[in-house]
Amino acid sequence: MNGQGGVELIGESITLGAGWEGGLNSILVNGGEVTINNSLINTQNKRITLNQGGKSLTLNGNIETGNQTMQVGNLGDGILTLNGDRSGGNALIIRDGPVTANGILSNTGGGVTQVLDKGVLISSRKNGPSIQPGSHGLALREKGLFRLGAANQIASFVNFAGGKLEMNGFSNDTPVIGNAALSAN
């Protein structure tokens, strides 16, 4: 582990019980299964990636990013799961493949949750919306996809700029979507 350059985890199964804080730039999982139980505190722009050889990356703790941007990506067929809540003032970017969120994705300080490129955000929170009132909403860009994995996941605005929303058989009637804006063809 190198606090300045990032952390690369290669192995069959690794569980980390302590949260990370400080100058951590990235988490890259190249193989096996990785579980991180405590909070991740971001003081720099950070990237969390499950590479093609990785089976799973599970973040059980909250992700605190302050005014920094965090990018999350799944480059292969593995399972990348965010079970904790994300809070912060700048963007959360889902950039590559599928990421399942079971927590709240809050961007109350000015950023938005962006899903772009080949990113797929699957929202499966069981007791309330993942995209909450007071946050700066969800932006679907390029080929980004937001797929509901449970009912009532959106309580803020959605900006469609080339992306797609899949209801997946679920409704969003309580709470309703605040505003929907179309900013692309």
N, C-alpha and C positions, 0 to 999 in steps of 0.2 A: 504494500500500500504506500502510495506517495501522495501526501496531502496537496501538493502543488500541481502535480501532473495528472492526477486522476487515479482511479482504482480499476484494475482489470482482474476479473474473477474467472478462473478456469477450473472446473472441477465437477464432480458428480453431484454433490449436494452441499451447500454452504448456508448456514443460518447465522446472521449477525444480530446480536441483541442490543448493541449500543448505537445510539444515533450519531450521525456525522455532522460536524460543524466546522466552519472556517473556510479554508481556501480550496475546498474540493471542487474540481472542475467537472468531473464526469464519472459515471459508473458504466462500465462496459462488461457485459456477460457474454463470453464466447462459448461456454459449454456448461452442461449440467443444469442444476436447479439452484436458484439463489432466492433466499427470503431475508428481507431486512425488516426487523420488528419495530424499531424505534424511529423517531422523527428524523427527517433529513432537513438540515437548515442550510440554505443557500446564501452565500455572501458574494458569489460570482455567478455569471451566466453558466448554466450547467446543462449537460446532456446525459440522459439515462437511456441506454440502448441495450436491447436483447438482440444479440447477433444471430446469424443463421444457424449456428451450431447449438445455441442455447435452448434448453427445454422449457424453462420458466424463470420469470423474475417477478416476485411478489413483494410489494412495498406495503407493509401493514401499518406503518406509522404515518403521521401527518407530514406533509411537505410544506415547509415554510420558505418562501422565496423572497420576501421583502419586496424591493423594487427591481428585482432581477428577473430575467426571462429564463424559463426552463423548457428544454425540448425533450420529448419522450418519443422513442421509436422502437418498433419491433420489425427487425429486418428479415425474419424467417417465419417458420410455422409454429414457433413456440408461443407460450401464453404469458403475456405481460399484464399484470393486474395491479391497480392502485386501489387499495382497500381504505386508506386513510383519506383525510380531507386535505385539499390544497388551498393554501391562503397566500396572498401576495398581491403586490401592486402592479406587476407587469405580466406579460403574456405567458400562458402555458401553451406550448405548440406540440400537437400530435402530428408527426411528420411522415412516418413511414408505413407501418402496417397496423394491425389491430391492437388496441389497448382497451381493456375493460376497466371502467371506473365504478367503484361501489361507494365512493365517498362524495363529498361536496367539492366542486371545482369552482372556487371563488376567486374572482379578480376584482376586488373592491377598490383598488387604488388607481385604476385607469387602464389596465390592460384587458385583453379579452382572451378567452380560450379559443385558439385557432386550430382547425383541422384542415390540413392542406396536403398537397402532393398525393401520395398513396395512403395517407393516414385514415384510420377508421377508429372512431371513438364509440365504444359500446357502453351506454349508461344503464347501470343495473341497480341503482340504489333503491332499497326496498321501503324506506320510510321517509320519503320526501324527494324533492327534485335535486338533481346533481347541479344543474345550472340555476342558481337561486336568485331571488329578487335582490337588488342592491349590487349585484355583480355587473360587470360590463359585458356580459353575454357571451354568445357563441358565434364565431365566424367560420363559415364553411367556404373554403377557397379551393380553386383548381379542381381536383378530383376528391377532395376531402369528403368523408362520409360520417354522419352522426346517426348511429343506429340505436333505437330504444330497445333496452333489454328488460324494461319494466315500465309501468304506467307513470304518467305525471312527472316526467324528468326535466321539463323546461319551465322555468318561471321567470325568465328574463328574455331579452331580445335575441333573435337569430338573424344573422346577416348572410344571405346567400350570394356568393361571388364565384359561382361555378361549381360549388359543392352540392351535396345531396343529403336529404333527411329521410331516413327510413323509419316509419312508425312500427313496423314489424308486428302488426296486429295489436299493438298497445295504443291506448288513448292518451291524450294530454288535456283532459277536460277540467281537472282540478289539480293544481292551478293552471290557468290558461297561459299560452305564450303571450308575452307582453307586446312585442312588435316584431314583425318580419319584414326585412328589407331586401329587395332584389337589386344587386349592384353589378350584375353581369348579364350576358345574353342568356 
